[in-house]
Amino acid sequence: MIDKLKLYLDLIRWNRPAGWLLLLWPSLAALWVAAEGFPGWHLIVVFTLGTILMRSAGCCINDVADRDFDKHVKRTANRPVTSGRLKTQEALMVGAVLALCAFGLVLTTNRATIAWSFAALAVTLAYPYAKRFVAMPQAVLGVAFSFGIPMAFAAVQGAVPPLAWGLLLGNLFWVLAYDTEYAMVDREDDLKIGMKTSAITLGNRDVPAIMGFYVAYLTSWAWLLSGMVQRTWFWLALVFCLAQVIWHYFLIRQRSREGCFTAFKQNHWLGFSVFVGVVLAYR
């Protein structure tokens, strides 16, 4: 049982929290914006635990969908499903249990949040297969990783205003930035197996495109929130974010696997910085 538990933890990337942190910070920031301040511990717990559970469920679905591709990629060849240490049915069962637990949390909110959770699940299920047909599947991932924003507004306000969709669109650019960095790590392997990624589609324009994505993300959130928050703290947070973007440029400009992977893994600090700026702006 201990060995099986270790496989399950490996399946859901328990030792790599960067994935669920990238989901968490925009969702929590949206909660603060929707509530115009502290949203209450109930919603913070629901969205934090729900984010961890759904990201873990997404890993299960992704690994099953990509098991025949991942065996040809050095970084993913030893994943539990790909390596055959865990059966596909078992991985899907784990994913289903985690998703049901997340849905149980959603049931403690309101009807609007429950309704939007089905749309979020649909996008989560679609993403693993988008990599076969869409030139930039990172855009699909961007919607999936940003859907906590409209759900946060639904949980607080009982509806999803245009502001929520604007923040989702802006956050999508951030996902495009960090997941293109991630895709650059596996570009050579993905070319061999015919996988579609933004790193392949963009080619030599990948680095300037990533910088543009970062700027679009920060600019859009600054524009959407500038009239709603105390600007000093928020602008200081954005300045700190821009410093991180410059650091990322130096990490990825040579397109080395190590540099690109480091840039991807450190992106949660950028999201955390925006979140802290929002929280301090509503003090």
N, C-alpha and C positions, 0 to 999 in steps of 0.2 A: 504493500500500500504506500509506503514511503517513496519507493521508486516511481509508482504511478502518479503520486502527487507532484513529484519533481517534473514529470513529463507534462502534467497539466499546467504547472507554473511556467514552464518553458514555452508551452503552446500560447499562453496569453501574454508572453513577454513581461512577466512580473518583475524581472530584474532590469527592465528597460522602461522606466516610467516616463521618458520623454514623450512617448506617443500620447498617453492620456493627459499629460500636462498641456500639450498643444491644443487639445480639445477643451480643457478645463478653463484656462484663463479667459478666452473670449466669452464663454458662457457666464462666468462669474461677473465679468465686466458688464455684460448685458443685463444681468440681474440688478446691479447697482444703478445702471442708467435707467432701467425701467421703473425701479422703486425710488429713484432720485435720492439714493442713499442706502443705508443698510437694509437689505431685503428680509431679514429675519433668519434665524438659525435653521428653521425647517427647510426652507428652499435651498440654503447653502448646502445642507447635508444631502438633500435629494439630488441636487445637480452634481455634487462632488462624487458621491457613490454611484450615481447613474452614469456619469462619464467614465469612471473606471470600469464598470460592468459592461457598458456598451462597446468601449474600445476593446476590451478583452474578448467579447463575443465576435466583434469584427475580425480580430486576429484569427479566430477559429474558422470563420467563413472564408477569409482570404487564403489561409493555408490549404484548405481543402480545394478551393477553386484553382489555385496555382501549383498544386503538388507536382504536376508533370513538367511545369516550367522551372520551378525552383531547384530541381535536381541538377540543372545545367548552370546555375548561378552559384559562384563560390560562396558568397555571403549567406545564402539561404539553403544550401544543400543538406545541412544537418538539422533542419527543423524537424520536430517530432513526426509530423504527417509525411513530409517529403522523404525522410529517411526510413519510413516504414515502422518506426517504433510505436506509433499510435495509429489505429485504424481510423479511416475517414468517418465511419458512423459514430465512433466514440468522440471524435473532435466536434462533429456536428451536435451531438448530444450535450457536450459541455457548453458549446455556444448557445444552444437553445435554453439551457438552464440559466445561464448568465443573463440572456436577453429577457427571460421571464422575471428574473429578480429585478432587473431594471424597470420593467413594466409595472411591477408591484410598487416600486417607488413612485412612478408617475401617477398611479391611481390615488395617491395621497394628495394630489394637487387639484386641478379643476378640469372641466370638460374640454376646454380649448387646448390645454396642454396634452391631454390624452389623445385628442384627435390629431394633433400635429405629430405626435410620437410615431404614428403609423407611416406618415410621410418620411420621417427621419429613418425609420427601419427600411423602407423601400429603397432609399438612396444608398444606405449601407449595404444592402444585398446586391445592388446594381454595380457598385464600384469594382469589385474584383473582375467582372466580365467586361467592363469598359476598356480595360487594358488590351483587349483583343481587337477592338473595333474603332476606338476613338483616338485621334492623333495626339491629343493632350488629355489623357485620362485624369491627370492631376486636377483638372477643372471639376470633374465629377467628385473627386475626393474633397475638393474645396467646398462643395455644397454639403457633403456629408459631415465634414469637420467644422462647418459653420452653423449647422442646424440647431445647435444649442442656443443660438442667439434669438431666433423667433420663438423658440420654446420658452426661453426665459421671460420674454415679454408676455407671452400667453399666460405663464404661471403667475406673474405679478398683476397684469392688467386685464386678463381674460380675453385679450385680443392681440393681434399682431399689427402694429401701425407701420406706415411706410419707413419710419426711422429704423425699425428692426431689419427690414429688407435691405436698406442702404448699408447698415453695418455688416450684414451678411455678405453683400457684394464686396465691400472693402476687405473683409476678412478672407474672402476667397483669393484675393491677390497675395495675401501672406502665405496661404497654403500653397499656391502656385510657386512662390519663391522657395520655401523650404523643401517642398517635395521634388522640385526640380533639382535642388542640391542633392537630395537623396537619390534621385534617378541617375545623376551623373556618376555616382559610385558604381552602378551596375551597367553603365551604358554599353561597354564592350560585350558583356554577356547577353544583354537584351537584344543587341543587334544580331547575334548568332542564332537566337531562338525565335526571332520575329516578333518580339514584344514591342508594343507601342508605348512610348513615354515622351514627356515634354522635352527631356534632354536630347532625345534623338530627333524630334521634330524641329527643335530650335537650332541644332547643330552648333556652329561656331558663334551663334548669337546668344548662346545660353547665359553667359555671365552678364552681359548688358541687360538681357531680358529680366534676369533675377533682380538686378538692381532696380529696374523699372517697376517690377512687381512690389518690391519693398516700399518704394516711394509712393506708389499708388495706394497701398494699404494705409500707410501712415497719414498721407494727405487726406484721404477720404474720411478716415476716422476723425482727424483734426477738424475738417470742415463740418462734418455732421454734428460734432459735439461741442464745437467752439462756443456756441451761444447758450449751452446748457450747463456747463461746469465752470468752476473757478479756474480761470485760465492759467494762473501762475504754475500751480502744481502739475497740471496736465501738460503744459508746454515744456516744463523741465523734464518730465518723463519722456516726451517725444524727442527732445534733444539727446537724451541718453540712448534712446532707441536708434537714432541716426548714427551715433557713435558705434553701436553694435553692427549696424549695416555696413559701415566702412570696414570694420574688423572682418566681417564675412567676405567682403570683396577680396581682401588679402588672403583669406583662407582658400577661396575657390578660383582665383584668377589663373592658377597653373593647372587647374582641373585634375589635381591628384585625387586618388581615392580617399586618402587619409584626410586631406584638407576639406573635401566636400562632405565627408561623413562627420567630421568634427563640426562643421558649420551647421549641418542638419541637427545634430544632437544638442547644440547650444541654443537653438531657436526658442526653446521654452522660456529662456530668460528675457527675450524680447517681448513675448506675450505677457510675462509676469510684470515687466516694466510698464506696459500699457495699463494692465489691471491696477497696479499700485497707483499710477497717475489718476485713474478714474476714481478710485476709492478716496484718495487724498483730496481730490477736487470736490467731492461731495461732503467733506467734513463740516 
